Amino acid sequence: MNTLSGAEAMVRMLELYGVRYIFGLCGDTSLPFYDALARRRGVGMRHILTRDERSAGYMADGYARVTGRVGVCEGPSGGGATYILPGLVEANESSISVLGITTDISTASRGRYVLTELDQKSLFRPLTKWNEVIERSDKIPEMVRAAFRAMTTGRPGAAHLCFPFDVQQGKVSEADLWAQPGHGAFPAWRCGPDPEAVRSAATTLLAARQPVFICGGGVVISGAEAELAAVAEALDAPVATTISGQGSLSENHPLCAGVVGANGGTPETRDLIARADLVVFVGCRAGSVTTERWRYPSRGTPVIHIDVDPEVLSANYRVEAALVGDAKLALCALLDQLSTSVDGRPHKAAKLVADAKARKFAAFRKLADETAQPILPERIVATLHDVLPRDAVVVCDPGTPCPYFSAYYEFLEPGRYFISNRAHGALGYSMSAAVGAHFGRPQTRTVSVMGDGSFAFTAGELETIVRLGVPIMMVVISNGVYGWIKAGQRAGFGERYFSVDFSRTNHACVAEAFGVKAWHVEDPEALKPALAAAAEHRGATLVDIVTQPLHEAHAPVSEWVA
Ligand SMILES: Cc1ncc(C[n+]2csc(CCOP(=O)(O)OP(=O)(O)O)c2C)c(N)n1
């Protein structure tokens, strides 16, 4: 019988699942695992060494979002485990398949006050879809299979595997190493909805005069963009999206109404929802931001809801029809049902959408053309749209970037071109997620847009970017303030500004010190040349832009508190 060490078996299992990159940071409890990785150098996975385990988690997340493949990150026991956690939580709540491996002290040393000892299983229990400690080396293959099965089937999510030191050193039979085909990518083993629910949904839809779709992240995760377009066209229905749902339909499709909700929605897009006599939520939780605290649509509006997770359906709205299943299969089934009954419906939705967008973009354009100083966020969005290729991947942090890009940046291709960490919105996500996205789609221009608050959370990864030659473009919206919170103090707390301002940093100088080519821009006329040069440069770039703070801006935000 051929045997391998536990660490070798783990590496081989990940390879069998098609894992090409593993993002992580070293530690003493990881030494056998690193040695096994070292011995597969050049043949197996590539290890991407990060400067913070949080970043490793976010890189795995960004990689998974653009590829649809499981992202993998790793970190050591104790502090490493606590630091990798934010990446797993965000992925889990955003329905993205990310595996986090934390190494651990030996099982035999537990309870003896060994440095770094921590109950890692309990730490991850409420925050992951699947979570186990591997207690014995011979269990490694089946544990890895269980983790991949859980991450990729049903509602995708994150898994945590705790990998103790002695388990890494034990023996595993080579004959036990096999992977379930199809579980390296998500969603796997798709399930379709009850045909009776599909018939009921079709009848309700055909009786509606002005149905509107609101799509969440589930459409792009499921790859249901073509099916969505076909159903919307058959029904002549506008399609709005949540922030995560951007890319469900190309922004230049005549039925694409853009983002709705408190963060990125505008009065014009809200109006389309207010007029609807039926709303269809697809792969969307109908949460507080999307619905502006359940006001748009109003509670009385009839709702059809499609989601892979039955817990989501009817959580916030009473539903006329509940389609439990994968978005692609559900829309396909709906299309089949509709195609037998749709007959010459009046084509008025495209005009409604075009009018709403014309009004929204007229107001935007006026601000984008202003040459005020500090530079307006509108000008940054418009200029980036001008200089970036249409297939650029844009990763946005909370603060100014997320609502502004959601409202006004037009993604002209259907699919995953926009990424933001909408589950928990932790500052400092976008730089690392952009690195991961670059590894997933290396031929594409990947851009991270962050506030100066976010920059300070993640600046250490500039070293990773330079060391590995990752050619991402970074944009820092520099306003010297936690702007989102200051805007909240202005809107709801009598402008009693408290503990939100910080001093301005020259982020271009910081980036240059790491070896990144950088520009510092204060003059609105200098913005386009700097962004264009950064977009064209072949290596990593950073453009630091002194920007109007959010509390003074015309932000597309109707509520500052979620
Ligand atoms: C880790 C974390 N801590 C706190 C918050 C709360 N928060 C949301 S937006 C924001 C301000 C963001 O500031 P900055 O990155 O400078 O962007 P700006 O709002 O100024 O554009 C804060 C503190 C958060 N989202 N994440």
PDBQT file of the ligand as one rigid body, heavy atoms in Angstrom, charges set to zero:
ROOT
HETATM    1  C1  LIG A 601     -13.966  47.041   9.231  1.00  0.00    +0.000 C 
HETATM    2  C2  LIG A 601     -14.995  48.116   9.219  1.00  0.00    +0.000 A 
HETATM    3  N1  LIG A 601     -15.084  48.980  10.251  1.00  0.00    +0.000 NA
HETATM    4  C3  LIG A 601     -16.016  49.971  10.226  1.00  0.00    +0.000 A 
HETATM    5  C4  LIG A 601     -16.895  50.076   9.192  1.00  0.00    +0.000 A 
HETATM    6  C5  LIG A 601     -17.989  51.136   9.203  1.00  0.00    +0.000 C 
HETATM    7  N2  LIG A 601     -17.832  52.039   8.060  1.00  0.00    +0.000 N 
HETATM    8  C6  LIG A 601     -18.598  51.969   6.969  1.00  0.00    +0.000 A 
HETATM    9  S1  LIG A 601     -18.214  53.080   5.814  1.00  0.00    +0.000 SA
HETATM   10  C7  LIG A 601     -17.022  53.745   6.801  1.00  0.00    +0.000 A 
HETATM   11  C8  LIG A 601     -16.209  54.922   6.349  1.00  0.00    +0.000 C 
HETATM   12  C9  LIG A 601     -15.376  54.629   5.155  1.00  0.00    +0.000 C 
HETATM   13  O1  LIG A 601     -14.343  55.542   5.060  1.00  0.00    +0.000 OA
HETATM   14  P1  LIG A 601     -13.398  55.598   3.811  1.00  0.00    +0.000 P 
HETATM   15  O2  LIG A 601     -12.866  54.249   3.501  1.00  0.00    +0.000 OA
HETATM   16  O3  LIG A 601     -12.396  56.662   4.023  1.00  0.00    +0.000 OA
HETATM   17  O4  LIG A 601     -14.380  55.974   2.631  1.00  0.00    +0.000 OA
HETATM   18  P2  LIG A 601     -15.331  57.266   2.496  1.00  0.00    +0.000 P 
HETATM   19  O5  LIG A 601     -16.624  56.909   3.196  1.00  0.00    +0.000 OA
HETATM   20  O6  LIG A 601     -14.639  58.415   3.145  1.00  0.00    +0.000 OA
HETATM   21  O7  LIG A 601     -15.487  57.420   1.036  1.00  0.00    +0.000 OA
HETATM   22  C10 LIG A 601     -16.922  53.059   8.014  1.00  0.00    +0.000 A 
HETATM   23  C11 LIG A 601     -15.974  53.399   9.110  1.00  0.00    +0.000 C 
HETATM   24  C12 LIG A 601     -16.769  49.142   8.149  1.00  0.00    +0.000 A 
HETATM   25  N3  LIG A 601     -17.558  49.180   7.075  1.00  0.00    +0.000 N 
HETATM   26  N4  LIG A 601     -15.804  48.202   8.170  1.00  0.00    +0.000 NA
ENDROOT
TORSDOF 0
